[in-house]
Amino acid sequence: MSEWVFLEVVRGLTKAGYPKDKVIQAYDILKEMVYLGFIEVVPVATLLEKAKELVVELNLYASDAVNLASALMKKVDVISEDKHLLRNSVKNYAKKFGVRIYSLREFYRMGLHIQ
């Protein structure tokens, strides 16, 4: 995942009204998961060119483009509740690169699991 995900999680939880201590705890847990090797973080600098292309081609916000660029670079599917990434035009674009984008509902309906 893009290294921006740390701030995306902090922003999402803060916006949803989570207590500050829970937001900080979630941030620390993500950092620990990276340290332990459960999550691979991709530096934003390596994603800039692809992210720029995604902003222009798909009219994505910068953070969405960076996150999708990391999935395309690593050839991994995406599970997201972000309405911008779930648009059909974005899903079809990603599919051309062998990457599928699922909502949580789609993911569970298909009986998929995180491995």
MOJOBEL-V356897 format. One record per pair of residues at least 24 apart in sequence whose C-alpha atoms are under 10 Angstrom apart, sorted by the first residue. I is the first residue (numbers start at 0). J is the second residue. D is the distance in Angstrom with one decimal. If there is no record, write none. Layout:
I:J:D  I:J:D
This chain:
0:33:10.0  0:38:7.4  0:39:6.2  0:40:5.0  0:41:5.8  0:42:8.8  0:43:9.7  0:65:9.2  0:66:6.7  0:67:8.9  0:68:9.2  0:69:5.9  0:70:6.9  0:72:9.9  0:73:8.7  0:75:9.4  0:77:9.7  1:39:8.4  1:40:5.5  1:41:4.8  1:42:6.2  1:43:6.3  1:44:9.9  1:45:9.7  1:46:8.4  1:62:9.2  1:65:6.7  1:66:5.6  1:67:8.7  1:68:8.3  1:69:5.8  1:70:8.4  2:30:9.9  2:33:10.0  2:39:9.0  2:40:5.4  2:41:5.8  2:42:5.7  2:43:6.4  2:44:9.9  2:65:9.2  2:66:8.8  2:69:9.4  3:40:8.9  3:41:9.0  3:42:8.4  3:43:7.3  3:62:7.4  3:63:9.9  3:65:8.0  3:66:7.8  4:29:9.0  4:40:8.8  4:41:10.0  4:62:8.7  4:65:9.5  4:66:7.7  5:29:7.1  5:30:7.8  5:40:9.9  6:62:9.9  7:62:8.1  7:63:9.8  7:66:9.9  39:73:9.8  40:69:8.8  41:65:9.8  41:66:9.4  41:68:9.8  41:69:6.6  41:70:9.5  41:72:9.2  41:73:9.0  42:69:8.8  43:68:9.3  43:69:8.4  45:69:8.8  45:72:9.4  46:71:9.7  46:72:8.0  53:89:9.0  53:92:9.4  56:88:9.8  56:89:9.4  56:92:9.3  57:83:9.3  57:84:9.5  57:86:9.6  57:88:7.3  57:89:6.5  57:92:8.4  58:83:9.0  58:89:9.3  59:83:6.8  59:84:8.0  59:89:8.8  60:84:9.7  67:93:8.2  67:98:9.4  67:100:9.3  68:93:9.5  70:96:9.8  70:98:7.3  70:99:9.4  70:100:9.6  71:95:10.0  71:96:6.7  71:97:8.0  71:98:6.5  71:99:9.6  72:96:9.3  72:98:9.7  73:98:9.3  74:98:6.0  74:99:9.3  75:99:7.8  75:100:9.3  76:100:5.9  76:101:7.8  77:101:6.1  77:102:8.4  77:103:9.9  77:106:9.7  78:102:5.6  78:103:6.3  78:104:9.6  78:105:9.0  78:106:7.3  78:113:9.9  79:103:6.6  79:104:9.8  79:106:9.5  80:104:9.1
